[in-house]
Amino acid sequence: MSNHRQPIGQRADTVFVGGKVFTATGPAPVEAAVAVAGGRILAVADEAQVRALAGPDTEVVDLAGGLLVPGFQDAHVHPAVAGVQMLSCDLSEERTIDGYLKVVAEYAEAHPEAAWIRGGGWSMDIFPGGTPTRAMLDGVVPDRPVMLTNRDGHGAWVNTRAFHLAGVDRDTPDPADGRIEREPDGTPAGTLQEGAMDLVARHVPIATPDEAHAGLLAAQEHLFSLGVTSWQDAMIGAFPGNPDNFGVYLRAAREGSLRARVVGALWWDRERGLEQIPELEERRRTGQVGRFKATSVKIMQDGIAENFTAGMLEPYLDGCGCATANSGLSFIDPEVLDQAVGILDRSGFQIHFHALGDRAVREVLDALTGALAANGANDNRHHLAHLQIVHPDDIKRFAALGAAANIQALWAAHEPQMDELTIPFLGPERAALQYPFGDLQRAGARLVAGSDWSVSSPNPLWGIHVAVNRAVPDEAPNAPGTREPCPPFFPEQALTLSQALTAYTAGSAWANHLDDVTGTVEEGKYADLVVLDRNPFERPSEEIAETRVLRTYLDGELVFHATH
């Protein structure tokens, strides 16, 4: 807070009074009011000083005891994909097999013209063994092909008709980067894991440019309603079942319908090698239009723990607790990874890594160590997303390398996918290493935060709730669904409310190279601001998820206003 004297005659467009302000520059909210003019923050001062800047046309926003915070920034999200899913066969609001099948049946009936039934959002933990069957879908849509990706994007549920049209049968081998779940005689059972999705996806009509554009804009409105004003799209490119969203963003940026500030992470094609780097550089050159800047590269080093493709230092266990021969996948050979990271770093790219298992995290940190030695320090701001399991020896390396920990906090809790599909196959010692946010914070790592929507909810306040409580709020889609409260998930790794809020504001602004103009409530910065209906610092931590966004401002302009 400052006592900055404003020029005589300068008037505010909007003032915020009657509450506290979390500036993200300190550990707690401050007693202050805020004035905005010309899309920038004019003053952060006491209420009398701010009211003195109001004129007859100034909008006065009474916080009514609520909290003003910087606009949330999602450092790992897929809005273009999520928006298309919202407008297609969307299963994300259901939590039962019957519920899923009802949505599919109703969608198919409402769209008789659709040659394929496309969509997604189902959760693995709803199905026995995490693998839905083709027979389930055949019962509601026997005559048309169906392909539905799961909520994490690492698997797909298809019906018999889809397998027939794609020519996938018992003789089809598993691809190197995926797996076909099979019935006892080898016939595809209905679930495709990782790279096996492409066996069917290559036959599925992708969203048209207009459909993808409409999806992006629908997603943007939804994110505004949750207080998200900037993000990093963690996958810019073409991938199974989806169009190349590079052009989608450029179109929206050129016409001005993309209002949020967006960094695009260009997809590293793991089927190719270093020869793609000049293409990425050309995409970066042409991909900086309006509020969209394709200045990052996304490298997916491993898969996910639930389907045993996350890269682990030790093998997964079987259902009896014995070690298997499988320790997950490294999608990119570590030698190639080292070379690619060195060249991309030297070229000035930020690198956005998917690294979920402890082996994948170590492979990425090793590659960054090599790049630092070869190229020296720079301001590229590389970050590792997900970080489900980090070996204790690697915790301190984040700060030493200047690499940020990009956390998806909503996953750090006891819920069915964790308790039924993950912990039994990791074992108790390794399970205790999951989502070590507290250790990373204490070791000096910079924390940034994201949702991975459409994999999980994009609501920042739900993610913050879990970061603090290490338990899922009852209203979240991945809530355990029982009246019995779950114990906190390794509560020693919890963050404070201030730390979690800072990760979702100033932290992610740093990752997006926007920290000089956004991410905190300070004079001169863009007025990307969110009004919360309460001050969660003054309430029990168990109530954080009950906090609601009342207003969202972007450049001082109201882009969302709750109607009830």
C-alpha positions in Angstrom: 0.0 0.0 0.0 1.3 3.5 -0.8 0.5 7.1 -0.2 1.1 8.0 -3.8 -0.2 11.4 -4.7 -2.3 11.4 -7.9 -2.1 14.3 -10.4 -4.7 17.1 -9.7 -7.8 16.4 -11.6 -7.2 12.7 -12.3 -10.3 10.7 -11.7 -10.9 7.1 -11.1 -13.2 5.0 -13.4 -13.8 2.5 -10.6 -13.1 2.4 -6.9 -13.3 -0.6 -4.6 -14.1 0.1 -1.0 -15.5 -1.6 2.0 -13.3 -4.6 2.3 -9.7 -5.8 2.4 -7.2 -6.4 -0.4 -4.9 -9.3 -0.9 -2.2 -7.7 -3.0 -0.1 -10.9 -3.4 3.0 -8.9 -2.3 2.7 -9.9 1.3 1.4 -12.7 3.5 -2.0 -11.3 4.5 -4.7 -9.0 3.2 -4.3 -5.3 3.9 -6.8 -2.6 5.0 -7.0 -0.6 1.8 -9.2 0.6 -1.0 -8.3 0.5 -4.7 -8.8 3.0 -7.5 -8.7 2.1 -11.2 -8.4 4.5 -14.2 -7.6 3.8 -17.9 -7.5 0.0 -17.3 -4.7 0.4 -14.7 -4.5 0.5 -10.9 -4.4 4.1 -10.0 -4.0 3.8 -6.2 -3.9 1.3 -3.4 -4.4 3.5 -0.3 -6.7 4.1 2.6 -10.4 4.6 1.8 -10.5 8.3 2.2 -7.7 8.8 -0.3 -9.3 6.5 -2.8 -12.8 8.1 -2.4 -11.2 11.5 -3.1 -10.3 10.2 -6.6 -13.9 9.4 -7.4 -15.9 11.7 -9.6 -19.6 11.9 -10.6 -19.1 9.1 -13.2 -16.9 6.8 -11.1 -18.4 3.4 -10.3 -18.1 2.7 -6.6 -17.9 -1.0 -5.8 -18.7 -1.9 -2.2 -16.9 -5.0 -1.3 -19.3 -5.4 1.7 -16.6 -7.1 3.8 -15.4 -9.3 0.9 -11.9 -9.5 -0.5 -10.3 -8.0 -3.6 -7.7 -10.2 -5.1 -5.6 -10.1 -8.3 -7.1 -12.0 -11.3 -6.3 -15.7 -11.0 -3.9 -17.0 -13.6 -4.1 -20.7 -14.6 -0.6 -21.9 -15.5 -1.7 -25.2 -17.0 -5.1 -25.5 -18.7 -6.7 -26.6 -22.0 -9.6 -24.2 -22.6 -9.8 -24.8 -26.4 -10.3 -28.5 -25.7 -12.5 -28.0 -22.7 -14.8 -25.6 -24.5 -15.3 -28.0 -27.4 -16.1 -30.7 -24.9 -18.6 -28.4 -23.1 -20.4 -28.0 -26.5 -20.4 -31.8 -27.3 -21.2 -34.9 -25.4 -20.0 -33.7 -22.0 -19.8 -36.2 -19.2 -17.9 -34.1 -16.7 -20.9 -33.3 -14.4 -21.9 -37.0 -13.9 -20.5 -39.4 -11.3 -22.1 -42.7 -12.1 -22.0 -45.2 -15.0 -25.7 -44.9 -15.4 -25.4 -41.1 -15.5 -22.7 -41.3 -18.2 -24.8 -43.6 -20.3 -27.9 -41.4 -19.9 -25.9 -38.4 -21.2 -24.6 -40.4 -24.2 -28.1 -41.7 -25.1 -29.7 -38.2 -24.8 -26.9 -36.6 -26.8 -27.2 -39.2 -29.6 -30.9 -38.8 -29.7 -30.6 -35.0 -29.9 -28.0 -35.2 -32.7 -29.2 -37.7 -35.2 -27.1 -36.1 -37.9 -23.8 -36.8 -36.1 -21.8 -39.5 -37.8 -19.8 -39.9 -34.7 -20.7 -39.3 -31.0 -17.7 -37.3 -29.7 -17.0 -35.8 -26.3 -15.5 -36.8 -23.0 -15.1 -36.1 -19.3 -15.6 -39.5 -17.7 -13.6 -40.5 -14.6 -11.6 -43.7 -14.3 -12.6 -44.3 -10.7 -16.2 -44.8 -11.7 -15.5 -48.0 -13.5 -14.2 -51.3 -12.2 -10.4 -51.3 -12.7 -10.7 -47.9 -14.3 -11.6 -49.3 -17.7 -15.1 -48.9 -19.2 -16.3 -51.4 -21.8 -17.6 -51.2 -25.3 -20.6 -53.3 -24.3 -21.8 -50.4 -22.1 -21.8 -48.0 -25.0 -23.2 -50.6 -27.4 -26.3 -50.7 -25.1 -27.2 -47.1 -25.8 -25.5 -46.4 -29.2 -25.2 -49.6 -31.2 -25.4 -48.1 -34.7 -23.0 -45.2 -34.7 -19.3 -45.0 -33.6 -18.7 -43.4 -30.2 -15.3 -42.1 -28.8 -15.2 -40.3 -25.5 -11.9 -39.2 -23.9 -11.6 -39.5 -20.1 -11.2 -36.4 -17.9 -7.4 -36.6 -17.9 -7.0 -37.0 -21.6 -4.9 -40.1 -21.3 -7.5 -42.6 -22.3 -10.6 -43.1 -24.4 -13.9 -45.1 -24.2 -15.1 -46.4 -27.5 -17.9 -48.7 -28.7 -17.8 -51.8 -31.0 -18.9 -49.8 -34.0 -15.9 -47.4 -33.6 -13.5 -50.4 -33.4 -14.9 -51.9 -36.6 -14.7 -48.6 -38.5 -11.1 -48.1 -37.3 -10.1 -51.7 -38.1 -8.9 -52.4 -34.6 -9.3 -56.0 -33.5 -7.7 -58.8 -31.5 -4.8 -58.9 -34.0 -4.0 -55.1 -33.7 -0.7 -54.7 -31.7 -0.3 -52.2 -28.9 1.5 -49.1 -30.1 4.9 -48.3 -28.4 3.4 -45.4 -26.5 0.0 -46.9 -25.4 -2.1 -49.9 -24.6 -5.4 -51.5 -25.8 -7.3 -52.9 -22.9 -8.5 -56.4 -24.0 -11.0 -59.1 -23.2 -9.6 -62.6 -22.4 -9.4 -63.6 -26.1 -7.6 -60.4 -27.1 -10.6 -58.5 -28.5 -10.4 -54.8 -27.6 -12.5 -54.3 -24.5 -13.4 -50.7 -25.0 -10.7 -48.6 -23.4 -7.6 -47.2 -25.1 -4.7 -45.9 -23.1 -2.3 -43.1 -24.2 -1.0 -43.5 -27.8 -3.5 -46.3 -28.5 -6.2 -43.6 -28.6 -4.9 -42.5 -32.0 -5.8 -45.9 -33.5 -9.5 -44.8 -33.4 -9.0 -41.0 -33.1 -7.5 -40.7 -36.6 -10.9 -41.8 -38.0 -13.0 -39.4 -35.9 -14.1 -36.1 -37.5 -12.4 -33.3 -35.6 -14.2 -30.1 -34.6 -14.6 -27.6 -37.4 -12.8 -24.3 -37.1 -16.1 -22.6 -36.2 -16.8 -25.3 -33.6 -13.4 -24.9 -32.1 -13.7 -21.1 -32.1 -17.0 -21.3 -30.3 -15.6 -23.7 -27.8 -12.7 -21.4 -27.0 -15.0 -18.4 -26.4 -17.4 -20.5 -24.3 -14.4 -21.7 -22.2 -13.2 -18.1 -21.8 -16.5 -17.0 -20.4 -16.5 -19.9 -18.0 -13.0 -19.0 -16.8 -14.0 -15.4 -16.3 -16.9 -16.6 -14.1 -14.3 -18.2 -11.9 -12.0 -15.2 -11.7 -9.4 -16.4 -14.2 -8.1 -13.6 -16.3 -4.9 -15.1 -17.8 -3.7 -18.6 -18.6 -1.1 -20.8 -20.2 -2.6 -23.3 -22.7 -0.5 -26.4 -22.1 -1.0 -28.0 -25.5 -1.0 -25.9 -28.7 -1.1 -28.1 -31.7 -3.0 -31.0 -33.2 -3.6 -34.2 -31.2 -5.9 -37.1 -31.3 -9.5 -36.1 -31.8 -8.8 -32.4 -31.8 -8.0 -29.7 -34.4 -4.8 -27.7 -34.3 -5.8 -25.0 -31.8 -2.9 -22.7 -33.0 -5.2 -21.2 -35.7 -8.1 -21.1 -33.3 -6.2 -18.8 -30.9 -4.8 -16.6 -33.8 -8.3 -16.1 -35.2 -9.7 -15.1 -31.8 -6.6 -12.8 -31.1 -6.9 -11.1 -34.4 -10.6 -10.3 -34.1 -10.3 -9.2 -30.5 -12.6 -11.9 -29.1 -9.7 -13.3 -27.1 -9.8 -11.0 -24.2 -7.7 -12.9 -21.7 -3.9 -12.8 -21.7 -2.7 -16.2 -23.0 0.6 -17.9 -23.4 0.6 -20.9 -25.7 2.8 -23.9 -25.1 3.6 -25.4 -28.5 3.3 -29.2 -28.6 6.5 -31.2 -28.9 5.7 -34.1 -31.2 7.1 -37.1 -29.3 7.1 -39.1 -32.6 9.7 -36.8 -34.0 13.0 -35.4 -32.9 15.2 -32.3 -33.1 14.2 -31.7 -36.7 10.9 -30.1 -35.5 12.7 -27.2 -33.7 12.8 -24.8 -36.7 9.1 -25.4 -37.1 8.5 -24.4 -33.5 10.6 -21.3 -33.9 8.5 -20.3 -37.0 5.3 -20.9 -35.0 6.7 -18.7 -32.3 7.5 -16.0 -34.8 4.0 -16.0 -36.4 2.2 -16.9 -33.1 2.3 -13.6 -31.3 -0.8 -11.7 -32.1 -2.9 -9.5 -29.8 -3.2 -11.2 -26.4 -1.8 -14.5 -27.5 1.9 -15.3 -27.4 3.1 -18.8 -28.4 6.4 -18.5 -26.6 6.5 -21.8 -24.7 7.1 -25.5 -25.7 5.2 -28.3 -24.0 7.2 -31.5 -23.6 5.2 -34.5 -22.2 7.8 -36.8 -20.6 5.6 -39.4 -19.1 2.0 -40.5 -18.7 -0.2 -40.9 -15.5 0.0 -43.1 -12.5 -3.6 -44.5 -12.8 -2.8 -46.3 -16.0 0.8 -47.1 -15.0 2.4 -44.9 -17.6 3.9 -42.3 -15.3 7.7 -42.8 -15.3 8.8 -44.2 -12.0 12.2 -45.0 -10.5 10.9 -48.3 -9.1 8.3 -50.6 -10.7 4.6 -50.4 -10.1 3.1 -53.1 -7.8 0.4 -55.5 -8.8 -2.9 -56.1 -7.0 -1.1 -58.3 -4.5 1.5 -55.8 -3.6 4.3 -57.5 -5.6 6.7 -55.6 -7.9 5.8 -55.9 -11.6 8.1 -55.4 -14.6 6.5 -52.1 -15.5 8.0 -48.8 -14.3 6.1 -46.6 -16.7 7.1 -44.7 -19.8 9.6 -42.1 -20.8 8.0 -40.7 -24.0 11.2 -39.0 -25.0 14.5 -40.8 -24.7 16.6 -39.0 -22.0 19.5 -38.4 -24.4 17.1 -36.8 -26.9 15.5 -34.9 -24.1 18.8 -33.5 -23.0 19.6 -32.3 -26.5 16.2 -30.8 -27.2 16.1 -28.9 -23.9 19.6 -27.5 -24.5 18.6 -26.2 -28.0 15.2 -24.9 -27.0 16.7 -23.1 -23.9 19.4 -21.6 -26.1 16.7 -20.5 -28.6 14.9 -18.6 -25.8 11.9 -20.8 -25.4 10.2 -21.4 -22.1 9.8 -25.2 -21.6 6.6 -26.4 -20.0 7.1 -30.0 -18.9 4.6 -32.7 -18.1 6.5 -34.7 -15.4 4.4 -36.8 -13.1 6.5 -39.7 -11.9 9.7 -39.4 -9.9 11.8 -40.8 -12.8 10.3 -38.3 -15.3 10.9 -35.4 -12.8 14.5 -36.5 -12.5 15.0 -36.8 -16.2 13.6 -33.3 -16.7 15.7 -31.8 -13.9 18.8 -33.5 -15.4 18.1 -32.0 -18.8 17.7 -28.6 -17.2 21.0 -29.0 -15.4 22.7 -29.7 -18.7 21.1 -26.7 -20.3 22.2 -24.4 -17.5 25.7 -25.7 -17.7 25.8 -25.3 -21.5 23.9 -22.0 -21.9 24.2 -20.2 -18.6 21.4 -18.6 -16.6 18.6 -16.8 -18.4 15.0 -15.7 -17.9 13.2 -18.4 -19.8 11.3 -19.6 -16.7 10.9 -23.3 -17.3 8.3 -25.1 -15.2 7.4 -28.7 -14.4 3.7 -29.5 -14.2 1.9 -32.1 -12.1 4.8 -33.4 -9.9 2.8 -36.2 -8.4 5.8 -38.0 -7.1 9.1 -36.2 -6.5 12.1 -38.1 -5.0 13.3 -36.3 -1.8 16.7 -35.9 -3.3 15.2 -33.8 -6.2 13.2 -31.3 -4.1 16.0 -28.9 -3.6 17.0 -28.9 -7.3 14.0 -26.8 -8.3 15.3 -23.6 -6.6 18.9 -24.3 -7.7 17.8 -24.5 -11.3 15.3 -21.7 -11.2 12.6 -24.1 -12.4 9.1 -23.5 -11.1 6.8 -26.2 -9.6 3.5 -26.0 -11.5 1.0 -27.6 -9.1 -2.5 -28.9 -9.8 -3.6 -28.9 -6.2 -7.1 -30.3 -6.6 -5.5 -33.8 -7.0 -3.7 -33.8 -3.7 -6.4 -35.5 -1.7 -8.0 -38.8 -0.8 -10.6 -39.5 -3.5 -11.5 -42.7 -5.4 -9.0 -42.3 -8.2 -6.2 -41.9 -5.7 -7.3 -44.5 -3.1 -8.4 -47.2 -5.5 -6.3 -46.8 -8.7 -3.1 -45.2 -7.4 -2.0 -45.9 -3.8 -2.4 -49.7 -4.0 0.0 -49.8 -7.0 2.6 -47.4 -5.5 2.9 -48.9 -2.0 2.8 -46.8 1.2 6.4 -45.4 1.1 6.1 -44.1 -2.4 2.5 -42.9 -1.9 3.8 -40.7 0.9 5.9 -38.8 -1.6 2.9 -37.5 -3.6 2.3 -33.8 -4.2 5.0 -32.5 -1.9 3.9 -28.8 -2.1 5.1 -28.0 1.4 8.5 -29.5 0.9 9.0 -27.6 -2.4 7.9 -24.3 -0.8 10.3 -24.8 2.2 13.1 -25.6 -0.2 12.7 -22.3 -2.0 11.0 -23.5 -5.1 8.7 -21.0 -6.9 5.2 -22.3 -6.9 2.8 -21.6 -9.8 -0.7 -23.1 -10.1 -3.0 -24.5 -12.7 -6.1 -26.7 -13.0 -5.4 -28.9 -16.1 -9.1 -28.3 -17.1 -10.8 -30.2 -18.7 -8.9 -32.9 -16.7 -10.3 -31.4 -13.5 -12.3 -28.4 -12.4 -10.9 -25.0 -13.4 -12.2 -23.4 -10.2 -9.1 -21.8 -8.5 -10.8 -21.6 -5.1 -11.3 -25.4 -5.1 -7.7 -25.9 -5.9 -6.7 -23.5 -3.2 -9.0 -25.2 -0.7 -7.2 -28.6 -1.4 -3.7 -27.0 -1.2 -4.5 -25.7 2.3 -6.7 -28.6 3.6 -5.3 -31.5 1.6 -9.0 -32.6 1.3 -11.5 -32.3 -1.6 -14.5 -29.9 -1.0 -17.8 -31.8 -1.1 -19.0 -29.9 -4.2 -15.9 -30.8 -6.4 -16.4 -33.4 -9.1 -13.7 -35.6 -7.6 -15.2 -35.6 -4.1 -15.2 -39.1 -2.5 -19.0 -39.2 -2.5 -19.3 -40.4 1.1 -20.7 -38.8 4.2 -17.6 -40.0 6.2 -14.9 -37.3 6.1 -11.6 -38.4 4.6 -8.4 -37.7 6.5 -6.1 -35.0 5.1 -3.8 -36.3 2.5 -0.3 -36.0 4.0 -1.1 -32.7 5.7 2.6 -31.9 6.3 2.6 -30.9 2.6 -0.2 -28.3 3.0 0.3 -24.7 2.0 -1.0 -21.7 3.8 -3.9 -19.8 2.2 -1.5 -16.9 1.4 1.0 -19.3 -0.3 -1.7 -21.0 -2.3 -3.3 -17.7 -3.4 0.1 -16.3 -4.3 0.8 -19.3 -6.5 -2.4 -18.8 -8.4 -1.8 -15.1 -8.9 1.8 -13.7 -8.7 3.3 -17.1 -9.2 1.5 -17.9 -12.4 2.0 -14.4 -13.6 5.7 -15.0 -13.3 5.5 -18.2 -15.3 3.6 -16.3 -18.0 6.2 -13.5 -18.1 3.3 -11.2 -17.0 4.6 -10.3 -13.6 5.7 -6.8 -14.6 2.1 -5.9 -15.5 -0.2 -8.4 -13.6 -0.4 -10.8 -10.8 -0.4 -8.4 -7.9 -2.5 -5.4 -6.8 -0.1 -2.6 -7.2 -0.2 0.9 -8.7 0.5 0.9 -12.4 -0.4 -2.7 -13.1 -3.3 -3.7 -15.2 -6.6 -3.7 -13.3 -7.2 -7.5 -13.6 -9.1 -7.9 -10.4 -11.6 -10.3 -8.7 -14.1 -9.5 -6.0 -14.8 -12.4 -3.6 -18.0 -12.6 -1.6 -16.1 -13.1 1.6 -12.6 -12.8 3.1 -11.5 -16.5 3.5 -8.6 -15.4 5.7 -11.3 -14.6 8.4 -13.1 -17.9 8.1 -12.1 -21.5 8.9 -9.9 -23.1 6.2 -12.5 -25.8 5.8 -14.8 -23.1 4.2 -12.4 -21.8 1.5 -14.3 -23.7 -1.2 -17.5 -22.0 -0.3 -16.0 -18.6 -1.4 -17.6 -17.3 -4.6 -16.5 -14.9 -7.3 -18.9 -11.9 -7.5 -17.1 -9.8 -10.1 -14.2 -10.2 -12.5 -12.4 -7.3 -14.1 -10.0 -7.3 -17.0 -8.1 -4.0 -17.7 -10.6 -2.4 -15.4 -13.6 -3.6 -17.5 -16.2 -5.8 -15.9 -16.2 -9.2 -17.7 -18.2 -11.2 -15.2 -20.9 -10.2 -12.7 -22.7 -12.9 -10.6 -26.4 -12.6 -10.9 -27.3 -14.5 -7.7 
